[in-house]
Amino acid sequence: MKAMVLTRVGPLGVDARPLEWREAPAPQIQRDEVLIRVRSCGVCHTDLDEIEGRTPPSVLPRIPGHQIVGTIESVGTAVQGLALGSRVGVAWLSRTCGACRFCSTGRENLCLQFVATGRDVDGGYAEFVAAPATATFALPGTYSDVEAAPLLCAGAIGFRSLSLAGIRDGDALGLTGFGASAHLVLQLARHRYPASPVSVFARDEADRQFARDLGAAWAGDTLDTPPAPLAAIIDTTPAWRPVVRALRHLDRGGRLVINAIRKNDGDKSELLSMDYARDLWLEREVRSVANVTRADVRGFLEVAAAVPIRPHVTTFPLEEANAALAALAHGDRRGAIVLTV
């Protein structure tokens, strides 16, 4: 099969081509897995984290990609309830132990044996992928293949982030950064909390206008001050400056939810500008988001189809995955980026 393969980890420069277009062995499925012919695969900031070494693959070479849409080509001998030809999705979670204190209390996203699609096992930047049947999801028929892809991670992690924000209808919500996940969270928040004004912080005016078009009550630069203090802010940026600035925009008792695996070190000095009394006192709190559970994926797919939430998608052919990664890294596209296979 053809695949885009990562062979080494390192900084993603302007002209970098970290992935190689090559022939790779088709995956051999285990008895509890299905073989999927990939139709589309979303491009995620976590892919950049893998390529640049912030959360590197467990072994190399590795095929990235964890927002996978395709059709089932074959099923393992222990698989039940999944039919050949069915359209399914695969997300970041591939396997967990199922027995630890986290798995047994509904927190499988924190499992010490968490296996990630596209990092610890090969992912969807390829013509075929193998996936556990238990981590394979039926997809709403209302979405095309490219529309469904970003729902599986950008949407699901946004769904979890909004739940962790803990707001009530009428509470003011902020979103720092406005990419694939945030543009879906805004639509979800407008549906779930119709009385809650949403403020968006983004560097680019085109992103700010995009947010207004989707229903943001206010949109400004990272350094701007929103109309009123915010009950919660969800940060989806790779940098520290938006985190520090977001704390200053929180109301008393407000919560900052950081939706990122790693932060770049380039602006770490911003942390030194924090002032405890100004930025964190008065019971403000910071919470991180780690991975997703299968319940997050199912929950978001269900609500997305009911609203309906509409992803804004830019597509690239699979063999142009390096160009897609560059567009993501440099903010050259609105919404989500999806590879077509």
VEXRO-55968 format. One line per field, with one value per residue (C-alpha): residue number from 1; residue in one letter; z, y, x. Coordinates in Angstrom, 1 decimal, always signed. Layout:
<pts>
num = (NUM | ...)
residuo = (A | ...)
w = (Z | ...)
v = (Y | ...)
u = (X | ...)
</pts>
This chain:
<pts>
num = (1 | 2 | 3 | 4 | 5 | 6 | 7 | 8 | 9 | 10 | 11 | 12 | 13 | 14 | 15 | 16 | 17 | 18 | 19 | 20 | 21 | 22 | 23 | 24 | 25 | 26 | 27 | 28 | 29 | 30 | 31 | 32 | 33 | 34 | 35 | 36 | 37 | 38 | 39 | 40 | 41 | 42 | 43 | 44 | 45 | 46 | 47 | 48 | 49 | 50 | 51 | 52 | 53 | 54 | 55 | 56 | 57 | 58 | 59 | 60 | 61 | 62 | 63 | 64 | 65 | 66 | 67 | 68 | 69 | 70 | 71 | 72 | 73 | 74 | 75 | 76 | 77 | 78 | 79 | 80 | 81 | 82 | 83 | 84 | 85 | 86 | 87 | 88 | 89 | 90 | 91 | 92 | 93 | 94 | 95 | 96 | 97 | 98 | 99 | 100 | 101 | 102 | 103 | 104 | 105 | 106 | 107 | 108 | 109 | 110 | 111 | 112 | 113 | 114 | 115 | 116 | 117 | 118 | 119 | 120 | 121 | 122 | 123 | 124 | 125 | 126 | 127 | 128 | 129 | 130 | 131 | 132 | 133 | 134 | 135 | 136 | 137 | 138 | 139 | 140 | 141 | 142 | 143 | 144 | 145 | 146 | 147 | 148 | 149 | 150 | 151 | 152 | 153 | 154 | 155 | 156 | 157 | 158 | 159 | 160 | 161 | 162 | 163 | 164 | 165 | 166 | 167 | 168 | 169 | 170 | 171 | 172 | 173 | 174 | 175 | 176 | 177 | 178 | 179 | 180 | 181 | 182 | 183 | 184 | 185 | 186 | 187 | 188 | 189 | 190 | 191 | 192 | 193 | 194 | 195 | 196 | 197 | 198 | 199 | 200 | 201 | 202 | 203 | 204 | 205 | 206 | 207 | 208 | 209 | 210 | 211 | 212 | 213 | 214 | 215 | 216 | 217 | 218 | 219 | 220 | 221 | 222 | 223 | 224 | 225 | 226 | 227 | 228 | 229 | 230 | 231 | 232 | 233 | 234 | 235 | 236 | 237 | 238 | 239 | 240 | 241 | 242 | 243 | 244 | 245 | 246 | 247 | 248 | 249 | 250 | 251 | 252 | 253 | 254 | 255 | 256 | 257 | 258 | 259 | 260 | 261 | 262 | 263 | 264 | 265 | 266 | 267 | 268 | 269 | 270 | 271 | 272 | 273 | 274 | 275 | 276 | 277 | 278 | 279 | 280 | 281 | 282 | 283 | 284 | 285 | 286 | 287 | 288 | 289 | 290 | 291 | 292 | 293 | 294 | 295 | 296 | 297 | 298 | 299 | 300 | 301 | 302 | 303 | 304 | 305 | 306 | 307 | 308 | 309 | 310 | 311 | 312 | 313 | 314 | 315 | 316 | 317 | 318 | 319 | 320 | 321 | 322 | 323 | 324 | 325 | 326 | 327 | 328 | 329 | 330 | 331 | 332 | 333 | 334 | 335 | 336 | 337 | 338 | 339 | 340 | 341)
residuo = (M | K | A | M | V | L | T | R | V | G | P | L | G | V | D | A | R | P | L | E | W | R | E | A | P | A | P | Q | I | Q | R | D | E | V | L | I | R | V | R | S | C | G | V | C | H | T | D | L | D | E | I | E | G | R | T | P | P | S | V | L | P | R | I | P | G | H | Q | I | V | G | T | I | E | S | V | G | T | A | V | Q | G | L | A | L | G | S | R | V | G | V | A | W | L | S | R | T | C | G | A | C | R | F | C | S | T | G | R | E | N | L | C | L | Q | F | V | A | T | G | R | D | V | D | G | G | Y | A | E | F | V | A | A | P | A | T | A | T | F | A | L | P | G | T | Y | S | D | V | E | A | A | P | L | L | C | A | G | A | I | G | F | R | S | L | S | L | A | G | I | R | D | G | D | A | L | G | L | T | G | F | G | A | S | A | H | L | V | L | Q | L | A | R | H | R | Y | P | A | S | P | V | S | V | F | A | R | D | E | A | D | R | Q | F | A | R | D | L | G | A | A | W | A | G | D | T | L | D | T | P | P | A | P | L | A | A | I | I | D | T | T | P | A | W | R | P | V | V | R | A | L | R | H | L | D | R | G | G | R | L | V | I | N | A | I | R | K | N | D | G | D | K | S | E | L | L | S | M | D | Y | A | R | D | L | W | L | E | R | E | V | R | S | V | A | N | V | T | R | A | D | V | R | G | F | L | E | V | A | A | A | V | P | I | R | P | H | V | T | T | F | P | L | E | E | A | N | A | A | L | A | A | L | A | H | G | D | R | R | G | A | I | V | L | T | V)
w = (+0.0 | -0.4 | +2.8 | +4.2 | +6.6 | +9.4 | +9.6 | +11.9 | +14.5 | +14.3 | +14.0 | +11.2 | +9.3 | +6.5 | +3.8 | +5.8 | +4.4 | +7.4 | +5.8 | +3.0 | +0.3 | +0.0 | -0.4 | +2.9 | +3.9 | +4.3 | +7.9 | +9.2 | +11.6 | +14.9 | +15.9 | +17.6 | +14.8 | +11.6 | +8.4 | +7.1 | +3.6 | +4.4 | +2.7 | +4.6 | +7.6 | +9.5 | +10.2 | +13.9 | +16.0 | +17.8 | +14.5 | +14.7 | +18.4 | +17.2 | +14.3 | +16.3 | +19.3 | +21.9 | +22.1 | +19.8 | +18.3 | +20.4 | +17.4 | +13.9 | +11.1 | +11.9 | +9.9 | +11.6 | +11.6 | +14.1 | +12.6 | +10.2 | +8.1 | +5.9 | +5.1 | +6.6 | +4.3 | +6.6 | +10.2 | +12.8 | +14.0 | +17.4 | +16.0 | +16.3 | +15.2 | +12.4 | +8.8 | +5.7 | +3.8 | +6.8 | +7.1 | +10.4 | +12.2 | +14.2 | +16.8 | +19.0 | +21.5 | +20.2 | +23.3 | +27.1 | +29.7 | +30.7 | +34.3 | +36.1 | +38.6 | +35.7 | +33.3 | +36.0 | +37.0 | +33.5 | +33.0 | +30.4 | +28.9 | +31.9 | +31.6 | +32.0 | +29.1 | +26.8 | +23.1 | +20.6 | +17.0 | +14.7 | +17.5 | +19.2 | +16.3 | +12.6 | +11.7 | +8.8 | +6.5 | +4.3 | +2.1 | +4.8 | +8.6 | +11.3 | +14.4 | +17.4 | +16.9 | +20.3 | +19.1 | +15.9 | +15.6 | +13.4 | +11.7 | +11.1 | +7.5 | +7.4 | +7.1 | +4.1 | +4.6 | +4.8 | +7.2 | +9.5 | +10.0 | +12.3 | +14.5 | +15.7 | +17.5 | +17.1 | +17.9 | +20.6 | +22.5 | +22.2 | +23.6 | +26.6 | +27.1 | +27.2 | +29.7 | +31.9 | +31.7 | +33.9 | +32.8 | +33.1 | +30.6 | +30.8 | +31.9 | +29.7 | +27.8 | +26.1 | +23.4 | +23.0 | +19.5 | +16.7 | +14.7 | +14.1 | +17.6 | +18.6 | +15.6 | +16.5 | +20.2 | +19.4 | +17.5 | +20.4 | +23.0 | +21.1 | +21.0 | +24.6 | +26.3 | +24.1 | +26.8 | +27.2 | +25.2 | +23.6 | +23.3 | +20.9 | +21.1 | +17.9 | +16.3 | +12.8 | +11.8 | +9.3 | +12.2 | +14.3 | +11.5 | +11.1 | +14.8 | +14.5 | +11.5 | +13.6 | +16.4 | +18.7 | +20.7 | +20.6 | +19.0 | +19.6 | +19.7 | +22.4 | +24.1 | +23.9 | +26.9 | +26.4 | +27.4 | +30.8 | +32.9 | +31.7 | +33.7 | +31.7 | +28.9 | +26.7 | +25.3 | +22.2 | +21.3 | +21.2 | +23.1 | +26.7 | +26.1 | +25.5 | +28.7 | +30.8 | +29.2 | +29.5 | +33.3 | +33.4 | +31.7 | +34.1 | +36.6 | +40.2 | +40.6 | +36.8 | +35.2 | +32.4 | +30.5 | +28.5 | +25.5 | +24.4 | +24.9 | +25.0 | +24.8 | +22.7 | +24.7 | +22.6 | +24.8 | +28.1 | +29.6 | +29.5 | +32.6 | +34.5 | +34.0 | +36.0 | +39.1 | +41.7 | +43.1 | +39.7 | +37.6 | +39.9 | +43.2 | +44.1 | +43.4 | +39.7 | +38.5 | +35.7 | +34.3 | +31.5 | +29.0 | +28.4 | +25.5 | +25.0 | +26.1 | +23.7 | +25.4 | +24.4 | +20.7 | +20.8 | +22.7 | +20.3 | +17.2 | +18.6 | +19.5 | +16.3 | +14.1 | +16.2 | +16.1 | +13.4 | +13.8 | +10.5 | +10.2 | +7.9 | +6.0 | +3.6 | +1.8 | +0.5 | -1.3 | +0.9 | -1.0 | -0.2 | +3.6 | +4.1 | +2.6 | +4.8 | +7.9 | +6.8 | +6.4 | +9.8 | +11.5 | +9.9 | +10.3 | +6.5 | +6.6 | +8.5 | +10.4 | +9.9 | +7.4 | +6.0 | +3.7 | +1.0 | +0.1)
v = (+0.0 | +3.6 | +5.6 | +8.8 | +7.6 | +9.4 | +8.1 | +10.7 | +13.2 | +16.9 | +20.5 | +21.3 | +24.2 | +26.1 | +23.8 | +20.6 | +17.4 | +15.1 | +12.4 | +10.1 | +8.9 | +5.2 | +1.7 | +0.1 | -3.4 | -3.6 | -4.2 | -7.7 | -7.6 | -9.4 | -11.4 | -8.4 | -5.9 | -4.7 | -3.8 | -0.4 | +1.1 | +4.7 | +7.4 | +10.5 | +11.4 | +14.6 | +16.5 | +17.4 | +19.5 | +16.3 | +15.1 | +18.1 | +17.1 | +13.6 | +14.8 | +17.5 | +15.2 | +16.6 | +13.3 | +11.1 | +7.8 | +4.8 | +3.4 | +4.6 | +4.4 | +5.2 | +6.1 | +9.1 | +10.0 | +9.5 | +11.1 | +8.3 | +7.6 | +4.5 | +1.3 | -2.1 | -4.5 | -7.5 | -8.4 | -10.5 | -13.8 | -12.4 | -9.3 | -9.1 | -6.4 | -4.8 | -5.7 | -5.6 | -2.4 | -0.4 | +3.2 | +3.7 | +6.1 | +5.7 | +8.2 | +8.8 | +6.1 | +2.7 | +0.5 | +0.7 | -2.0 | -2.0 | -3.0 | -0.3 | +2.2 | +4.7 | +2.3 | +0.9 | +4.4 | +5.8 | +7.5 | +5.3 | +8.4 | +8.3 | +4.6 | +4.0 | +1.6 | +4.1 | +3.2 | +6.1 | +5.7 | +7.1 | +7.3 | +3.9 | +2.0 | +3.0 | +5.4 | +6.7 | +8.5 | +5.4 | +3.4 | +0.9 | +0.8 | -1.8 | -0.9 | -2.6 | -3.2 | -1.7 | +1.6 | +1.8 | +4.0 | +4.1 | +7.5 | +9.7 | +9.4 | +13.2 | +13.8 | +13.2 | +11.4 | +14.6 | +16.3 | +13.3 | +13.2 | +16.2 | +15.1 | +12.2 | +14.2 | +18.0 | +17.5 | +14.8 | +16.6 | +19.8 | +18.0 | +16.9 | +20.3 | +22.0 | +19.4 | +20.1 | +23.8 | +23.3 | +26.2 | +26.7 | +28.4 | +32.1 | +31.9 | +33.7 | +31.4 | +32.2 | +30.3 | +31.1 | +30.0 | +29.3 | +26.2 | +22.9 | +22.1 | +25.6 | +26.2 | +23.0 | +23.9 | +27.3 | +25.6 | +23.1 | +25.8 | +27.9 | +24.8 | +23.6 | +27.0 | +29.4 | +32.1 | +32.1 | +34.7 | +33.3 | +35.4 | +34.3 | +35.3 | +34.8 | +36.5 | +36.7 | +38.9 | +36.3 | +33.8 | +36.5 | +37.1 | +33.4 | +33.2 | +36.0 | +34.4 | +31.2 | +33.2 | +34.5 | +37.5 | +39.1 | +38.4 | +40.0 | +39.6 | +37.5 | +40.8 | +42.4 | +42.5 | +41.0 | +42.9 | +41.2 | +38.6 | +35.0 | +32.1 | +29.7 | +29.7 | +26.8 | +27.2 | +25.3 | +27.1 | +25.6 | +28.6 | +29.9 | +33.6 | +32.8 | +30.8 | +33.6 | +36.2 | +34.0 | +33.8 | +37.6 | +37.4 | +34.9 | +35.9 | +35.0 | +31.3 | +30.9 | +27.9 | +27.7 | +24.4 | +23.8 | +21.5 | +20.6 | +17.8 | +20.0 | +23.7 | +25.1 | +26.4 | +29.5 | +31.8 | +30.0 | +33.3 | +34.4 | +32.3 | +34.5 | +37.4 | +35.7 | +37.5 | +35.2 | +37.8 | +39.2 | +36.0 | +33.0 | +34.1 | +34.2 | +30.5 | +30.6 | +27.2 | +25.6 | +22.1 | +20.2 | +17.8 | +14.4 | +12.3 | +11.3 | +8.3 | +6.3 | +7.8 | +11.3 | +10.2 | +8.6 | +11.5 | +14.1 | +12.2 | +11.9 | +15.6 | +16.8 | +15.0 | +16.3 | +20.0 | +19.7 | +20.9 | +21.7 | +21.4 | +23.9 | +21.7 | +22.2 | +19.1 | +17.9 | +14.6 | +12.0 | +12.4 | +16.1 | +15.5 | +17.5 | +20.6 | +20.0 | +19.9 | +23.1 | +24.8 | +23.6 | +24.7 | +28.2 | +28.8 | +29.1 | +27.5 | +28.1 | +25.3 | +21.7 | +20.2 | +16.7 | +14.3 | +12.5 | +9.0)
u = (+0.0 | +1.0 | +1.6 | +3.2 | +5.8 | +7.7 | +11.3 | +12.9 | +11.8 | +12.9 | +11.9 | +9.4 | +10.9 | +9.3 | +10.6 | +10.7 | +9.3 | +9.3 | +7.1 | +8.2 | +5.8 | +6.6 | +5.3 | +4.6 | +3.3 | -0.4 | -1.4 | -2.1 | -5.1 | -5.3 | -8.4 | -10.0 | -9.2 | -10.7 | -8.9 | -10.1 | -9.6 | -8.9 | -11.0 | -9.9 | -7.7 | -7.6 | -4.4 | -4.0 | -1.7 | -0.8 | +0.7 | +3.1 | +3.9 | +4.8 | +6.9 | +8.8 | +9.4 | +7.1 | +5.2 | +7.4 | +6.4 | +7.4 | +9.3 | +10.2 | +9.3 | +5.7 | +2.6 | +0.9 | -2.8 | -5.6 | -8.8 | -9.5 | -12.6 | -12.9 | -14.7 | -14.2 | -12.4 | -12.0 | -12.7 | -10.9 | -12.2 | -13.3 | -15.0 | -18.8 | -21.3 | -19.1 | -20.0 | -17.9 | -18.3 | -19.5 | -18.2 | -16.4 | -14.1 | -10.9 | -9.7 | -6.6 | -7.4 | -6.4 | -6.1 | -6.0 | -5.5 | -9.1 | -8.3 | -6.3 | -7.7 | -8.3 | -9.9 | -12.2 | -13.5 | -14.3 | -10.9 | -9.3 | -7.8 | -5.3 | -4.4 | -0.7 | -0.8 | -2.6 | -1.9 | -2.3 | -3.3 | -0.6 | +2.0 | +2.2 | +0.6 | +0.4 | -2.3 | -4.3 | -1.8 | -2.1 | -4.4 | -5.2 | -5.1 | -5.8 | -7.8 | -9.3 | -13.0 | -13.6 | -12.0 | -13.9 | -17.0 | -20.0 | -20.3 | -23.4 | -24.6 | -25.1 | -21.4 | -19.2 | -15.9 | -13.9 | -16.4 | -16.5 | -12.7 | -12.2 | -15.1 | -13.0 | -10.3 | -10.8 | -14.4 | -14.1 | -11.3 | -13.3 | -16.3 | -14.2 | -12.7 | -16.1 | -17.3 | -14.2 | -14.8 | -17.8 | -19.9 | -23.7 | -25.9 | -25.4 | -21.7 | -19.3 | -16.9 | -13.6 | -11.7 | -8.0 | -6.8 | -9.3 | -8.4 | -9.9 | -11.0 | -12.1 | -14.3 | -16.3 | -16.4 | -17.9 | -20.7 | -21.2 | -21.2 | -23.8 | -26.1 | -25.5 | -25.4 | -27.4 | -27.4 | -23.6 | -21.7 | -18.5 | -15.3 | -12.5 | -8.9 | -6.9 | -3.9 | -5.2 | -8.1 | -9.4 | -9.7 | -11.5 | -14.0 | -14.5 | -15.3 | -17.8 | -19.4 | -19.9 | -21.6 | -18.9 | -20.2 | -16.7 | -13.4 | -10.0 | -6.3 | -4.6 | -3.5 | -7.0 | -9.4 | -12.9 | -16.0 | -16.3 | -14.4 | -15.0 | -16.2 | -14.0 | -11.5 | -10.4 | -6.9 | -6.0 | -2.7 | +0.8 | +2.3 | +2.6 | +1.6 | -2.1 | -2.2 | -0.8 | -3.0 | -6.1 | -5.6 | -5.9 | -9.3 | -10.9 | -13.5 | -13.2 | -13.5 | -12.9 | -11.3 | -8.7 | -8.8 | -5.6 | -6.2 | -2.7 | -0.2 | +2.8 | +3.7 | +6.5 | +9.5 | +10.0 | +7.9 | +8.4 | +9.7 | +6.0 | +5.5 | +7.9 | +5.5 | +2.7 | +1.7 | -0.1 | -2.4 | -3.4 | -3.6 | -4.4 | -5.7 | -9.4 | -9.9 | -9.1 | -7.9 | -6.1 | -6.9 | -5.4 | -7.0 | -5.4 | -6.5 | -10.1 | -12.2 | -14.4 | -17.4 | -16.1 | -16.0 | -19.4 | -20.9 | -19.6 | -20.6 | -24.2 | -24.5 | -22.7 | -25.3 | -28.2 | -27.2 | -25.9 | -22.3 | -20.6 | -16.8 | -15.1 | -12.6 | -9.6 | -8.5 | -5.1 | -4.3 | -2.6 | +0.7 | +0.7 | +0.6 | +3.8 | +2.1 | -0.9 | +1.3 | +3.1 | -0.3 | -1.4 | +1.9 | +1.8 | -2.0 | -2.6 | -6.1 | -9.4 | -10.9 | -9.7 | -7.3 | -8.1 | -6.2 | -8.1 | -7.0)
</pts>
